[in-house]
Structures are given as structure tokens and as C-alpha cells.
Amino acid sequence: MLLSVATALATMLLKVAAAWITGSVGLLSDALESGVNLVAALVGLAALRLAAKPADANHDFGHGKAEYLSAAVEGTMVFAAAAAILWTSVERLLSPQPVTEAGLGLVLASASSLLNLVVGLVLIRQGRAHRSITLVADGKHLLTDVWTSVGVLIGVALVAVSGWTVLDPIVAILVALNILRIGLGLVRQAVVGMLDAVLPPEDVAAVNAVLDRYRESGTVTILPPRTRESGRQRFVYLVVRVPGDWTVRAGHDLLDRIEADLAEALPGVVVFTHLEPDRAVRPTPRVPRRDRA
């Protein structure tokens, strides 16, 4: 995440320089998005530090949801950047201005895009390895920024070649609309996480694969698991029914084995189990009433 902060700062400075040299509103919009990346990286760094803290007296289940807060803040900043870009672009659309020193500006913007590409791929790889939605989201944001920059570069190049200055603000407006799309995705991800969404399908399949091995014995009954995700943390809730004549130790040993197998399938998972006796439910016999004489 520190690498992300350094990259966002470097790319923002490069793009601001490119926008100042060329006078391109498209490059300026790209620089504003990099400013959002910088704020998002700082918020993400703080969220990761908080999420890494263990459970305490006020947070029995840890601080994993801090990562969703990071995504919500980043989405809000994206909306602000898009509004600023649209305002500047419409003003420049009404009063077009020529683009100058396009060659140098394109070189600087291209260098920043290459830097974003490399760091974005690194963040996504590390985020998936550590199950961090903050790292993955930041990496995807940087890769989206790369495609945005490519569009801006093409627009500036077309303006320099054709002299159609109106293309510059049009490209900037398209960039702003793309940024809004990113912001909506980030806010949606944060809201879904805050509402305790279930684990991804592949994780649920791994849980059921473990439980099916115990179900096949026919001795125990395991109800469908309930799952939830909180940042990097994964939780599984189980109800296990065993024969009513089992001892407490036998049932407890079974739960220990199930929890160990689930931890092997999903490293770091927290499993909550509830043990019940598996008794056949029979209807209460009806006693005929005797009529009084």
C-alpha cells in the first residue's frame, strides 16, 4: 500500500506537469483522477492498519470491515473528481483552447500510465494472495486509470494532429463518465460488504466439499452452512446433529475435526458450531376422551 501511495503521488505530479505544459483539459482530468488515487491510497493504508488489529473488548469479531469503509471513501472521492472534471470540461467545450507542446505532454503522461500499469498488477496479485479487498480495489482502480489515460492520450494526439480543439473537452467528459462508473462500483462493493454478504461461490463450494465428507457417513447430519465475509475475515456457522446417545466428548471431538478440516480448506476461517441431538420427531399419541356417564 505504501507503494501505491508513492505511485499515486508520482503519477499525479507527472500528469499535472503534462496538463500545465499542454493546456489540455483532458490531461488535467486525468491528473485529477490521479489525485483521487492518492487520497484513496492514503485512506486504504489507514484502513489496512486498522483491519489488521486483533479483536478487542469493543470488537469481538475484529476490525475487518474497516476495508469496506476505505472503499466507500474512495467511491465518494471519485464522485467529487468526476464533478470537477465535468465542470472544467463543459467550460472548455464552450471556449475551446489550443493544445501546445503535445509531444512532451504525451511523454510525461505515457510514463505515468506505465507506472500505474506495473503497480496495479502488483497490487492485485498481492491483494488476492492476502485476501485484501482494499489492495485488489486499489489495483483495479490503477488499471482503470491506465485505460483512461490511454483514451486521453489518443484524444490529445488527435487534437495535435487535426487541430480540432473540441476533441479535448469531449475526451475529458468521457473520462468523467468512466470515473463515475468506477465510483458506483466502489460504493456498491462497500455497501454489499457492510451488509454481511455471503462468501464467494468458490469458498462456499470448498466448505460444502469438506462437510459432504462427513455427511457421507450417514451418522451425522450437517445443516446447510451460513457464511459471511468481513474484509479479509471469513466466518462459517454450522449446526451439526449427532445421535442422541453420543457423549459430549464424542460430539466435541467431531466438531474439532470439522473445524480443522475447514481451516485447512480456507486458511484463517473462523468457524462457529452448534451441536444438537439428532432424534426422530414422533407425533404425540392422541388419548381418547372418555364420555362421562
C-alpha positions as CSV (number, residue, x, y, z in Angstrom):
1,M,0.0,0.0,0.0
2,L,2.9,2.3,0.6
3,L,4.0,1.6,-3.0
4,S,0.5,2.6,-4.1
5,V,0.8,5.9,-2.2
6,A,4.2,6.7,-3.8
7,T,2.9,5.7,-7.3
8,A,-0.2,7.9,-7.0
9,L,1.9,10.9,-5.9
10,A,4.4,10.4,-8.8
11,T,1.7,9.9,-11.4
12,M,-0.3,12.9,-10.2
13,L,2.8,15.2,-10.5
14,L,3.7,13.8,-13.9
15,K,0.1,14.4,-15.2
16,V,-0.1,17.8,-13.6
17,A,3.1,18.8,-15.4
18,A,1.8,17.4,-18.7
19,A,-1.5,19.3,-18.3
20,W,0.3,22.5,-17.4
21,I,2.7,22.2,-20.4
22,T,0.0,21.3,-23.0
23,G,-3.0,23.2,-21.6
24,S,-5.1,20.1,-22.2
25,V,-8.2,19.7,-20.1
26,G,-8.2,16.0,-20.9
27,L,-4.8,15.6,-19.3
28,L,-6.0,17.8,-16.4
29,S,-8.9,15.5,-15.8
30,D,-6.5,12.6,-15.8
31,A,-4.4,14.4,-13.2
32,L,-7.5,14.9,-11.0
33,E,-8.2,11.2,-11.1
34,S,-4.7,10.5,-10.0
35,G,-5.3,12.9,-7.1
36,V,-8.2,10.7,-6.2
37,N,-5.9,7.7,-6.4
38,L,-3.6,9.4,-3.9
39,V,-6.3,10.1,-1.4
40,A,-7.7,6.6,-1.8
41,A,-4.3,5.1,-1.3
42,L,-3.8,7.1,2.0
43,V,-7.3,6.0,3.2
44,G,-6.6,2.5,2.2
45,L,-3.3,2.4,4.1
46,A,-5.1,3.6,7.2
47,A,-7.9,1.1,6.7
48,L,-5.4,-1.8,6.4
49,R,-3.7,-0.8,9.6
50,L,-7.0,-0.7,11.4
51,A,-8.2,-4.0,9.8
52,A,-5.0,-5.8,10.9
53,K,-5.7,-5.1,14.6
54,P,-6.9,-8.2,16.5
55,A,-10.2,-8.4,18.2
56,D,-10.6,-6.4,21.4
57,A,-13.1,-5.7,24.1
58,N,-15.2,-3.5,21.8
59,H,-14.8,-5.6,18.6
60,D,-15.3,-9.3,19.3
61,F,-15.1,-10.1,15.6
62,G,-12.1,-7.9,14.8
63,H,-11.8,-4.8,12.6
64,G,-12.1,-6.4,9.1
65,K,-14.9,-4.1,8.0
66,A,-12.6,-1.1,8.0
67,E,-11.6,-2.1,4.5
68,Y,-15.2,-1.5,3.3
69,L,-15.0,2.0,4.8
70,S,-12.0,2.6,2.6
71,A,-13.9,1.6,-0.5
72,A,-16.8,3.9,0.5
73,V,-14.4,6.9,1.0
74,E,-12.7,6.1,-2.3
75,G,-16.0,6.0,-4.1
76,T,-17.0,9.3,-2.7
77,M,-13.8,10.9,-3.7
78,V,-14.3,9.5,-7.2
79,F,-17.6,11.3,-7.5
80,A,-16.0,14.6,-6.4
81,A,-13.3,14.2,-9.0
82,A,-15.8,13.4,-11.7
83,A,-17.9,16.5,-10.9
84,A,-14.8,18.7,-11.1
85,I,-13.8,17.2,-14.4
86,L,-17.3,17.7,-15.9
87,W,-17.3,21.3,-14.7
88,T,-14.0,22.1,-16.3
89,S,-14.7,20.2,-19.5
90,V,-18.0,21.9,-20.2
91,E,-16.4,25.3,-19.7
92,R,-13.6,24.3,-22.1
93,L,-16.2,22.9,-24.6
94,L,-17.8,26.3,-24.7
95,S,-14.5,28.1,-25.0
96,P,-12.0,25.7,-26.8
97,Q,-8.3,26.4,-26.4
98,P,-5.4,25.0,-28.4
99,V,-3.1,22.3,-27.1
100,T,0.6,23.2,-27.0
101,E,3.7,21.1,-26.6
102,A,1.8,18.0,-27.2
103,G,4.9,15.8,-27.6
104,L,6.4,16.5,-24.2
105,G,3.0,16.2,-22.5
106,L,2.3,12.8,-24.1
107,V,5.7,11.5,-23.0
108,L,5.1,12.5,-19.4
109,A,1.5,11.1,-19.4
110,S,2.7,7.8,-21.0
111,A,5.4,7.4,-18.3
112,S,2.8,7.8,-15.6
113,S,0.5,5.3,-17.3
114,L,3.2,2.7,-17.5
115,L,4.0,3.2,-13.8
116,N,0.3,2.7,-12.9
117,L,0.1,-0.5,-15.0
118,V,3.0,-2.1,-13.2
119,V,1.9,-1.1,-9.7
120,G,-1.7,-2.0,-10.4
121,L,-0.8,-5.6,-11.4
122,V,1.4,-5.9,-8.3
123,L,-1.4,-4.7,-6.0
124,I,-4.0,-7.1,-7.5
125,R,-1.6,-10.1,-7.1
126,Q,-0.8,-9.2,-3.5
127,G,-4.4,-8.4,-2.7
128,R,-5.5,-11.8,-3.9
129,A,-2.7,-13.5,-2.0
130,H,-3.6,-11.8,1.2
131,R,-7.4,-11.7,0.6
132,S,-7.4,-7.9,0.9
133,I,-10.3,-6.1,-0.9
134,T,-8.5,-2.8,-0.4
135,L,-5.4,-3.9,-2.3
136,V,-7.4,-5.5,-5.1
137,A,-9.8,-2.5,-5.4
138,D,-6.8,-0.1,-5.5
139,G,-5.1,-2.2,-8.1
140,K,-8.1,-2.4,-10.3
141,H,-8.6,1.4,-9.9
142,L,-5.0,1.9,-11.1
143,L,-5.6,-0.4,-14.1
144,T,-8.8,1.5,-15.0
145,D,-6.7,4.7,-14.7
146,V,-4.4,3.3,-17.3
147,W,-7.2,2.8,-19.8
148,T,-8.5,6.3,-19.0
149,S,-5.0,7.7,-19.7
150,V,-4.8,5.8,-23.0
151,G,-8.1,7.5,-24.1
152,V,-6.8,10.9,-23.0
153,L,-3.5,10.4,-24.9
154,I,-5.4,9.4,-28.0
155,G,-7.6,12.5,-27.7
156,V,-4.6,14.8,-27.2
157,A,-2.8,13.2,-30.1
158,L,-5.8,13.7,-32.4
159,V,-6.1,17.4,-31.3
160,A,-2.4,17.9,-32.1
161,V,-2.7,16.3,-35.5
162,S,-6.1,17.5,-36.6
163,G,-6.3,20.8,-34.8
164,W,-9.8,20.1,-33.6
165,T,-9.6,21.5,-30.2
166,V,-13.2,20.5,-29.4
167,L,-12.0,16.9,-29.1
168,D,-10.0,17.7,-25.9
169,P,-13.0,18.5,-23.7
170,I,-15.1,15.8,-25.3
171,V,-12.5,13.2,-24.2
172,A,-12.4,14.8,-20.8
173,I,-16.2,14.4,-20.4
174,L,-15.9,10.7,-21.4
175,V,-13.2,10.3,-18.8
176,A,-15.5,11.8,-16.2
177,L,-18.3,9.4,-17.1
178,N,-15.9,6.5,-16.8
179,I,-14.8,7.7,-13.4
180,L,-18.4,7.9,-12.2
181,R,-18.8,4.2,-13.2
182,I,-15.8,3.3,-11.1
183,G,-17.2,5.2,-8.2
184,L,-20.6,3.5,-8.4
185,G,-18.8,0.1,-8.4
186,L,-16.7,1.0,-5.3
187,V,-19.7,2.3,-3.3
188,R,-21.7,-0.8,-4.3
189,Q,-18.9,-3.1,-3.1
190,A,-18.7,-1.3,0.2
191,V,-22.5,-1.5,0.8
192,V,-22.6,-5.2,0.0
193,G,-19.7,-5.8,2.4
194,M,-21.3,-3.8,5.2
195,L,-24.5,-5.9,4.8
196,D,-22.6,-9.1,5.6
197,A,-22.6,-10.7,2.1
198,V,-22.0,-14.5,1.9
199,L,-18.6,-15.8,0.9
200,P,-17.7,-16.1,-2.8
201,P,-19.2,-19.2,-4.5
202,E,-15.8,-20.9,-4.7
203,D,-15.3,-20.5,-0.9
204,V,-18.8,-21.9,-0.2
205,A,-18.1,-24.8,-2.5
206,A,-14.9,-25.5,-0.6
207,V,-16.9,-25.5,2.7
208,N,-19.5,-27.9,1.3
209,A,-16.8,-30.2,-0.1
210,V,-15.5,-30.7,3.4
211,L,-18.9,-31.1,5.0
212,D,-20.0,-33.6,2.4
213,R,-17.2,-36.0,3.5
214,Y,-18.8,-36.1,7.0
215,R,-22.4,-36.3,5.6
216,E,-21.5,-39.4,3.5
217,S,-21.0,-41.4,6.7
218,G,-24.7,-41.2,7.4
219,T,-24.0,-40.9,11.1
220,V,-24.3,-37.2,11.5
221,T,-26.5,-34.5,9.9
222,I,-25.0,-31.1,9.0
223,L,-27.4,-28.4,8.0
224,P,-26.5,-26.1,5.1
225,P,-23.8,-23.7,6.3
226,R,-24.3,-20.0,6.8
227,T,-21.3,-17.8,5.8
228,R,-20.3,-14.1,5.8
229,E,-17.3,-12.1,4.8
230,S,-15.7,-9.1,6.6
231,G,-12.8,-7.8,4.7
232,R,-10.1,-10.5,4.8
233,Q,-12.0,-12.4,7.5
234,R,-14.3,-15.3,6.7
235,F,-16.9,-16.8,9.0
236,V,-18.8,-20.0,8.8
237,Y,-21.7,-21.0,11.1
238,L,-22.7,-24.7,11.3
239,V,-25.4,-26.7,13.0
240,V,-24.3,-30.4,13.5
241,R,-26.7,-33.1,14.6
242,V,-25.3,-36.3,16.1
243,P,-27.0,-39.4,17.6
244,G,-28.6,-38.6,20.9
245,D,-26.7,-41.3,22.8
246,W,-23.3,-39.8,21.9
247,T,-21.2,-38.4,24.8
248,V,-20.3,-34.7,25.0
249,R,-16.7,-35.6,24.3
250,A,-17.5,-37.6,21.2
251,G,-19.5,-34.7,19.8
252,H,-16.9,-32.1,20.7
253,D,-14.1,-34.2,19.1
254,L,-16.2,-34.4,15.9
255,L,-16.6,-30.6,15.8
256,D,-12.9,-30.2,16.3
257,R,-12.2,-32.3,13.3
258,I,-14.7,-30.4,11.2
259,E,-13.2,-27.1,12.2
260,A,-9.6,-28.3,11.5
261,D,-10.6,-29.5,8.0
262,L,-12.4,-26.3,7.2
263,A,-9.3,-24.3,8.4
264,E,-7.2,-26.3,6.0
265,A,-9.5,-25.7,3.1
266,L,-10.0,-22.0,3.9
267,P,-6.9,-20.7,5.8
268,G,-7.8,-18.2,8.6
269,V,-11.6,-19.0,8.5
270,V,-13.4,-18.7,11.8
271,V,-16.0,-21.5,12.4
272,F,-18.9,-21.4,14.9
273,T,-20.5,-24.7,15.5
274,H,-23.7,-25.7,17.4
275,L,-24.2,-29.3,18.4
276,E,-27.7,-30.9,18.6
277,P,-29.0,-34.4,19.2
278,D,-30.5,-36.0,16.1
279,R,-33.7,-37.5,17.3
280,A,-36.6,-38.6,15.1
281,V,-39.6,-36.4,15.8
282,R,-42.7,-38.5,16.5
283,P,-46.2,-37.1,16.9
284,T,-47.6,-37.1,20.4
285,P,-50.2,-40.0,20.7
286,R,-53.8,-38.9,21.0
287,V,-55.6,-40.2,24.1
288,P,-59.3,-40.8,23.5
289,R,-61.6,-38.9,25.8
290,R,-64.0,-40.8,28.0
291,D,-67.5,-39.6,28.0
292,R,-68.9,-39.1,31.4
293,A,-72.0,-41.2,32.2
